[in-house]
């Protein structure tokens, strides 16, 4: 039985809670992020504050995701996944009860720390449930459900803010993430070694660049729209369009990769080029004429690059170290998530918001060129074990 794979029906049933958890966490991240602009008003220094608030969530993830990835390898990913969701609910509930706007940064940092447990654990489970030949499709489907959360977050978050302010958004997140548990602490081993290999650097760099584009789009496309006189519903719809384009592109890119029609390095480079074009459109074209193509191009590019990056990482991970590899990879991803808004905000403070968006677009173009020149990553020989498939008889079961 060493080469046995779970039945398709069992795989779908086991994947459903992972997709639902991904939706919940993504919805929470963007429901708050897309509405943080209400705390800043038009000045360059307020844009820098906005960039810091957007980056705070991801700063926690930079530090803690490799920790929880290693912990998932040691005790199994399911308890790490559930603990992260439980802590996310706790931090959301604390802000919902306290209601002090000055605590929004603390709540966001706590949510980011909790999400640090969720992401590497969920990525490990998705990879374990699927053979290598289907991992592109699996991560495409998982990314699609997360992107649906990203798409719903700005619109529903804006409606909740209108109805009851940020306290209501956090209260809804606490209910959605409902779970009771938590812990946190494990030393990261072998992180430096994992960050040094080409098979790690190319997909991790792709994920970092794509996430930087996503974070900057969610945070600053509404600012560009507001400057053109658009209301919160219109700017929220633009962000939702970005996320919807990513949701549609991810499963298509995953299937093309699994069918051999799209090589990892070429696809990642093309995705980053599209995302760069989207940010450039937002910077150079006024009003809806820039906002809509920016959302479509950036979303499509992010949706192409993301599942290919994850699948390439999963394919090259050493046996028994998938959780640690995913956690280490998320460091680069969250550095992009934090660094993208900070770069845009810093350039905007010194010059203009258009200049900040163009600076990030230039970095994406450089990253895509470097990935395409690096060529395909090395892959270890396939090794599939029965213990990799979670089930009731293993430590990964319910």
C-alpha positions in Angstrom: 0.0 0.0 0.0 3.0 2.3 0.0 2.0 3.9 -3.3 -1.8 4.1 -2.7 -3.5 7.4 -3.2 -6.8 8.5 -1.5 -10.0 8.0 -3.5 -11.2 11.1 -5.4 -14.3 11.4 -3.3 -12.3 11.3 -0.1 -9.9 13.9 -1.4 -12.8 16.2 -2.2 -14.3 15.8 1.3 -11.0 16.3 3.0 -10.1 19.4 0.9 -13.5 21.1 1.5 -12.6 22.4 5.0 -9.2 23.6 3.7 -10.9 25.6 1.0 -13.4 27.0 3.5 -10.7 27.9 5.9 -8.7 29.6 3.1 -11.8 31.6 2.1 -12.4 32.7 5.7 -8.8 33.9 6.3 -8.6 35.6 2.9 -12.0 37.3 3.5 -10.8 38.6 6.8 -7.5 39.9 5.5 -9.0 42.0 2.7 -12.3 43.0 4.4 -10.1 45.0 6.8 -7.3 46.0 4.4 -9.6 47.5 1.8 -11.3 49.7 4.5 -8.2 50.9 6.3 -8.1 53.9 4.0 -10.8 55.5 6.2 -8.2 56.0 8.8 -6.0 58.1 6.5 -7.0 61.3 4.6 -5.1 62.2 1.5 -1.8 63.5 2.8 1.5 61.8 1.9 2.2 61.1 5.6 -1.2 59.5 6.0 -0.4 57.3 3.0 2.7 56.1 4.8 0.5 55.3 7.9 -1.8 53.3 5.6 1.2 51.4 4.2 2.4 50.6 7.7 -1.1 49.3 8.7 -1.3 47.2 5.6 2.2 45.8 6.2 1.7 45.1 10.0 -0.4 42.0 9.4 2.2 40.5 7.1 5.1 41.5 9.3 3.9 39.1 11.9 3.7 36.4 9.2 7.2 37.0 8.0 8.5 36.1 11.5 6.1 33.2 12.4 5.3 31.3 9.3 8.5 29.3 9.1 8.0 28.5 12.8 4.5 27.1 12.3 5.7 25.3 9.1 8.3 23.4 11.1 5.7 22.8 13.8 3.4 21.3 11.2 6.1 18.9 10.2 6.6 17.8 13.8 3.1 17.4 15.1 1.0 17.4 11.9 -0.7 20.2 10.0 -4.3 19.8 11.2 -3.8 21.0 14.8 -1.7 23.9 13.5 -4.4 24.8 11.1 -7.1 24.7 13.8 -5.0 26.6 16.3 -4.4 29.4 13.8 -8.0 29.8 13.0 -8.9 29.8 16.7 -6.3 32.5 17.5 -7.6 34.5 14.5 -11.1 34.4 16.0 -9.8 35.4 19.4 -7.9 38.5 18.1 -10.9 39.5 16.0 -13.3 39.1 19.0 -11.0 41.2 21.2 -11.2 44.2 18.9 -14.9 43.7 18.3 -15.5 44.0 22.1 -13.0 46.8 22.8 -14.0 48.9 19.8 -11.0 51.3 20.2 -9.8 52.5 16.8 -6.3 52.9 18.2 -6.1 49.1 18.7 -6.6 48.3 15.0 -2.9 47.8 14.5 -2.7 45.4 17.5 -5.6 43.4 16.2 -4.1 43.2 12.7 -0.8 42.1 14.1 -2.5 39.4 16.1 -4.5 38.2 13.1 -1.3 38.0 11.1 0.4 36.0 13.8 -2.6 33.6 13.8 -2.6 33.4 10.0 1.0 32.3 10.3 -0.2 29.0 11.6 -2.8 28.6 8.9 -1.0 29.1 5.7 1.9 26.6 5.8 -0.4 24.0 7.4 -3.1 24.4 4.7 -0.5 24.3 1.9 1.0 21.1 3.4 -2.5 19.4 3.6 -3.4 20.4 0.0 -0.1 18.9 -1.2 -0.5 15.7 0.8 -4.0 15.1 -0.5 -2.9 15.1 -4.1 -0.3 13.3 -6.2 2.4 15.3 -7.8 0.7 15.1 -11.2 -2.3 17.0 -9.8 -0.7 19.5 -7.5 -0.9 22.4 -10.0 -4.6 21.8 -10.2 -5.0 21.4 -6.5 -3.2 24.6 -5.7 -5.2 26.3 -8.4 -8.5 25.3 -6.8 -7.2 26.2 -3.4 -6.1 29.6 -4.6 -9.4 30.1 -6.3 -11.3 29.8 -3.1 -8.9 32.1 -1.3 -9.3 34.6 -4.1 -13.1 34.4 -3.7 -12.5 35.4 -0.1 -10.3 38.3 -1.4 -13.1 39.3 -3.8 -15.9 39.2 -1.3 -13.8 40.9 1.4 -13.7 44.5 0.0 -17.4 44.6 -1.0 -18.9 42.9 2.1 -16.4 44.6 4.4 -17.4 48.0 3.0 -21.1 47.2 3.6 -20.3 46.0 7.2 -18.3 49.2 7.8 -21.3 51.3 6.7 -23.6 49.2 8.9 -21.6 49.2 12.1 -18.0 50.2 11.6 -14.8 48.1 11.9 -16.1 46.6 15.1 -18.8 44.8 13.1 -16.3 43.6 10.6 -14.1 42.1 13.3 -17.2 40.6 15.0 -18.2 38.8 11.8 -14.6 37.6 11.4 -14.7 36.2 14.9 -17.8 34.2 14.1 -16.5 33.0 10.8 -13.2 31.8 12.2 -15.0 30.2 15.2 -12.6 27.8 17.1 -11.0 27.6 20.5 -7.3 26.7 20.8 -3.9 28.2 20.4 -0.3 27.9 21.0 2.8 29.3 19.4 6.4 28.4 19.6 8.9 26.4 17.7 12.5 27.1 16.5 13.0 27.3 12.8 15.6 24.8 11.5 17.4 24.8 8.2 15.7 28.1 7.1 19.0 29.6 5.7 19.7 26.4 3.7 16.2 26.3 2.2 16.5 30.0 1.1 19.7 29.4 -0.8 18.7 26.9 -3.5 17.5 27.9 -7.0 14.7 25.4 -6.8 13.4 27.5 -3.8 14.4 31.0 -4.8 12.6 31.2 -8.1 9.1 30.2 -7.0 9.5 31.9 -3.6 10.5 35.1 -5.4 7.6 34.8 -7.7 5.2 34.4 -4.8 6.8 37.4 -3.0 6.4 39.6 -6.1 2.8 38.4 -6.9 1.8 39.0 -3.3 3.4 42.5 -3.3 1.2 43.3 -6.3 -1.9 42.0 -4.6 -1.3 43.9 -1.4 -0.5 47.1 -3.2 -3.6 46.7 -5.4 -5.9 46.1 -2.4 -4.5 49.0 -0.5 -3.9 51.7 -3.1 -6.3 51.1 -6.0 -9.1 52.5 -3.7 -6.9 55.5 -3.0 -6.4 56.1 -6.8 -10.2 55.8 -7.3 -11.0 58.1 -4.5 -8.6 60.7 -5.9 -10.6 60.5 -9.2 -13.9 61.2 -7.3 -15.1 57.6 -7.2 -17.1 56.4 -4.1 -16.3 53.5 -1.8 -18.6 51.1 -3.6 -16.9 51.7 -6.9 -13.4 51.5 -5.5 -14.4 48.3 -3.6 -15.8 46.8 -6.8 -12.4 47.5 -8.5 -10.6 45.6 -5.8 -13.1 42.8 -6.1 -12.6 42.7 -9.8 -8.9 42.2 -9.2 -9.5 39.3 -6.9 -12.2 37.8 -9.2 -9.7 37.9 -12.1 -7.2 36.1 -9.9 -9.8 33.5 -8.9 -10.6 32.7 -12.5 -7.0 32.6 -13.6 -5.6 30.3 -10.9 -7.4 27.0 -11.8 -6.8 27.6 -15.5 -3.1 28.1 -14.9 -2.9 25.1 -12.6 -4.6 22.8 -15.3 -2.3 24.1 -18.0 0.7 23.4 -15.8 -0.5 19.8 -15.0 -1.2 19.2 -18.7 2.4 20.3 -19.7 1.2 23.3 -21.6 2.7 25.9 -19.3 6.2 25.6 -17.9 6.7 26.9 -14.3 9.4 29.4 -15.1 7.7 30.8 -18.2 4.3 30.9 -16.6 5.6 32.7 -13.5 7.4 35.3 -15.6 4.3 35.9 -17.7 2.2 36.3 -14.6 4.5 38.9 -13.1 4.7 40.8 -16.4 0.8 41.0 -16.5 0.8 42.2 -12.9 3.4 44.8 -13.6 1.3 46.1 -16.6 -1.7 46.4 -14.3 0.1 48.5 -11.8 1.5 50.7 -14.6 -2.0 51.2 -15.9 -3.2 52.3 -12.5 -0.4 54.7 -12.3 -0.6 56.3 -15.8 -4.3 56.2 -16.7 -6.9 58.3 -14.9 -10.2 57.3 -13.2 -12.0 54.1 -14.3 -10.0 54.1 -17.6 -7.0 53.1 -15.5 -8.7 51.3 -12.5 -10.5 48.6 -14.5 -7.7 47.4 -16.8 -5.3 47.7 -13.8 -7.6 45.3 -11.8 -8.0 42.9 -14.6 -4.3 42.7 -15.7 -3.0 42.6 -12.1 -5.5 40.0 -11.0 -4.9 37.8 -14.0 -1.1 38.0 -13.5 -1.3 37.2 -9.8 -3.7 34.3 -10.6 -1.2 32.8 -13.1 1.9 33.2 -11.0 0.6 32.0 -7.6 -0.4 28.4 -8.3 2.7 27.8 -10.4 4.9 29.1 -7.6 3.2 26.9 -5.0 3.2 23.8 -7.2 6.9 24.3 -8.1 7.7 24.6 -4.4 5.7 21.5 -3.5 7.4 19.5 -6.3 10.9 20.4 -5.2 10.4 20.0 -1.4 12.5 17.3 0.3 10.6 14.3 1.6 9.3 14.9 5.1 10.0 18.6 5.0 7.0 19.9 3.0 5.6 21.9 5.9 8.9 23.5 6.7 9.5 24.3 3.0 6.1 25.9 2.7 6.7 27.9 5.9 10.0 29.1 4.6 8.5 30.0 1.3 5.8 32.1 3.0 8.6 34.3 4.5 9.3 35.6 1.0 5.6 35.8 0.2 4.9 37.8 3.3 7.9 40.0 2.8 6.3 40.9 -0.5 3.0 41.4 1.1 4.5 43.8 3.6 7.1 45.3 1.4 4.8 46.1 -1.6 2.6 48.6 0.3 5.6 50.0 2.1 7.5 50.6 -1.1 4.5 52.3 -2.8 3.8 54.4 0.3 7.5 55.4 0.7 7.8 56.6 -2.9 4.4 58.3 -2.6 5.6 60.2 0.4 8.6 61.4 -1.4 7.0 61.9 -4.8 3.5 60.8 -5.9 1.3 57.7 -5.6 1.7 57.1 -9.3 5.5 57.1 -8.8 5.1 54.5 -6.1 3.0 52.2 -8.3 5.5 52.5 -11.1 8.3 51.6 -8.8 6.6 48.4 -7.8 5.7 47.6 -11.4 9.4 48.0 -12.3 10.4 45.6 -9.6 7.9 43.0 -10.8 9.2 43.2 -14.3 12.8 42.7 -13.1 11.7 39.7 -11.0 9.9 38.1 -13.9 12.9 38.5 -16.1 15.2 37.0 -13.5 12.8 34.0 -13.1 12.6 33.4 -16.8 16.4 33.4 -17.1 16.8 31.0 -14.2 15.2 28.2 -16.0 13.2 25.3 -14.6 14.0 24.3 -10.9 15.5 21.0 -10.1 13.1 18.4 -8.8 13.8 15.5 -6.5 12.8 11.9 -7.5 9.1 11.3 -6.7 8.5 9.6 -3.4 4.9 9.0 -2.3 4.1 7.3 1.0 0.8 6.2 2.4 1.5 8.2 5.5 1.4 11.4 3.4 -2.3 11.1 2.9 -4.2 12.3 6.0 -7.0 10.1 7.3 -8.7 8.8 10.4 -5.9 6.2 11.1 -3.1 8.8 11.0 -2.0 11.8 13.0 -3.5 14.0 10.3 -7.0 12.7 10.6 -10.1 14.3 12.1 
